[in-house]
Amino acid sequence: MSITLRKYTGGPVACNSYLVGGPEGYVMIDAPLGAADWLERVLPHGEAPAHLLITHQHFDHVQGAAEVQRRTGCSIHAFSPYSRELTLELLFGREAAVDPFTVNDTIDCCARANWGGLTWELCHIPGHATDGMAYLLHELKSMFVGDILFAGGIGRTDFPGGSTATLVQGIRQQLMTKGDGWAIYPGHGPQTFTEEERDTNPYL
């Protein structure tokens, strides 16, 4: 099975977005500013993601979501419907402005899905954001974790609804139990691996 993976980094705080190409089409994870233009540059004419997975609705991860949805017609999957409270617009003001988008599918905890002809495990892990999701792609042995976990760190927990204890517990129980060799693709910064974080991350 041929699977492709591309990365885009954009927006005001260098947010990562990922595009996975599977046997039945493309799946995108998060959509910072500029993501729609990037898709048009990297994909052949007429091709587009059918699914956009939102790790959480903080503004830097979704400022491009409405434009991606408008141009591609993709279905957006997230833990919660679109909310200005979740995007942090009410906290940060104009710099965090997000064009409203439609969440077509709200996610059941601990479910599995088939998107792009690939097997995805869906893990709700709050603590950084109340709607925090990690998407585990079994065929690539990869985790797309948003701001849940970084190389050498975890997401900040001082936003409304944040909890360091809840976040660390979720990481330990739902991500670190998968074993070694899983690639971790965070919402900011470089890729890492489960064994590296288990052994060296000071929070774990």
N, C-alpha and C positions, 0 to 999 in steps of 0.2 A: 504494500500500500504506500503510495507516494503522498506525503504530507509536507506542506510548506509552512514556514513561519517567518513573518516579517514584523519589524518593530518600527514604530513612529514615536518620536518625542516632540511634544509641542505644548503651547499654552504658556501662561505667565510663570508657572513654577516647574517647567520641564517635566510634564506628566507623560508616562509611557502608555502607548496603545499598541495592541498586538493584533495581527491578522493571520488567521490560520486557514490554510487551504486544504480541504479534505476531498474525498472522492465524490461528494455530492454538493460541493460549493464552499463558499467562504464564510467564516465566522470571525467577527471582530470583538475585541475586548476593550472596552472604554473608548471614549471619543473626546480627547482634548481639542482645543481650538486648532483649526487647520487640518483636522483629520479628513474631512470630505475632499479637500483639494489633494491631499496626499494619496487617497484612494484612487483618484482619477489619474494620478501620475504613475502609480505602480501596477495597476490592473489593466489588462487588455480592454480595449473599447467594448462596451456592452456588458462587462462583467462587474459584479458588485457583491458585497456580503448580503446574505439573506437574513443573518442574525447579528444583533449587537448585544453583547452581554455587559451589564453594568456591575462593576465590583462594589460601588457605592456612589451616592449622588453628590458628593462634595464637588463644588463647582469646577475644579480643575480637571476632573475626570469626565465631565458631561457638557462642557461648553460647546463642543462640536456635535453633540448627539442629535439635536433637532435638524441641523443641516445634513448630516449623514442620512438621517431618516427621510428627509425631504427628497434628496437626490437619488437614493437607492431603493426606497420603499421597504427597507428592512424591518423586521420585527425586533422590538427592544424587549429584553428580558432583564428583570431586576427584582430585588426582594420586595420593594414597595412601589406604589404608584409615584409619579413625579410629585415632588413637594418642595416648595421654596424653603421650608425649614430644613429639609435634608441637604439641599444644595449649599446651605450656609449663606445664601444671599442676604437674609435678614440680619446676619451677624457682620458680614464684611462689606455690604453695600455695593456700590456701582461696579467695583473691580471684579466682583463675583457674579455679575449678571449672567443668567442662563436663559436662553430661549426655551420656552416650554416644549417638551417632547411627550410623546405618548408611550407609556409602558404597555405593551400588548400582552405581556405574560408576567404575572407575579409568581415568584418561585416558592415551591414548597420546600421546607427544610429537609436536608438529607435525601434529596431526590436524585434521580439520574435522568439524563436527557440524551437524545440523539440529534445533534445539529451538525450539518455538513457531512453526514455519514460517519460521524465519530462519536465515541462514548464519553460523556461528560458527567462527572460527579459534582454535585452542587452542595457547598458547605456554607451555612450561615455562621459567621464568626463576628459577633459584635464586639465592641470595646473601643475601637477607633471611631467607628460610625455604627449607629444602631442598625443600619441596613447592610452592613458589611458582608460581602460574599467572596468566597474563593471558588474558582472553577478548575477542577482537576481533569485534565485530558489524559485518559489512560493510554491511548495509542502512542503518545509522545512521552509518557511518564513526566508530565509537566503540570505545574501549578501556576495559575494566574491569580495573584492574591491581592491586587490593588495595594492599599496602604496597611494591610493587616501585618505584613512581615517584610522586612528589608534585609539586605546583606548587613549583618551586624547590628540590627536594631528592629524595632517594631514601630507601628504608627503611633502618633501622639494621641494622648487620651484626655486632653483638656477641653475638648469640644463638648457641647451638650450631649448627655447620654454616654460619655466616655467612661471607661473603666480599665485600668491596667490589669487588674486581676482577671477580669472577664476575658480580655483579649489574650493574655498569656495562656489561660486555661483552654481556650478554643484552639490556639495554635498547637499546644501540646497534644490535645485529644484528637484533633481532626486532621492535622497536617504531619506532625512529627511521628505519628504512629504508622505512616505509610512505608517507612523503611528508607534505606539509602538509595541514592541514584536518581531521586526525583529532582528535576530542574525547577527552580522557583523563579518566576518572572514577576517582579514587583511593579507597583505603580510609579516608582521613582528609583533611579539608580540602576546598578548593574544586576545581572542575573546571579543567582547563587544556587546552592544545592542543600537538600535536607540534612545530609550528614555534616556539612560545614556549619550550618546554623545550630544543629543539635550540640556540636562540640565546642563552638566558639562564641555563639551569641550570648551576651551577658544576661539577657532577659529570660533565656531558656535553660 
